Amino acid sequence: MSESQVKQQNTGAYHAQAVASFALALAAVAVGVYQLDASGWVRAFLAVSVLYLTTSAFTLAKVVRDRQETDRIVSRVDQARLEKLLAEHDPFQQKL
């Protein structure tokens, strides 16, 4: 239990690549919807659909991350309990 788990962090380059990729994809879809040969209502519907999809993707990513963090915390608590039991157990102690 004396070991501390090192928290893995992303590099700055990875973060920049993710942000740039997201921005490029969103811009490409926005240009595609704008250039679409359709009425304004159709383009507006597609634009709102893309925004809804984007916010849903962020929400899903947050939910998955939160669940993984919760599982990690529960696992660490269980591991600490097991280590405590093993540390307190003396196989050579005589039973009364």
Secondary structure, 3 states (H helix, E strand, C coil): CCCCCCCCCCCHHHHHHHHHHHHHHHHHHHHHHHHCCCCHHHHHHHHHHHHHHHHHHHHHHHHHHHHHHHHHHHHHHHHHHHHHHHHHCCCCCCCC
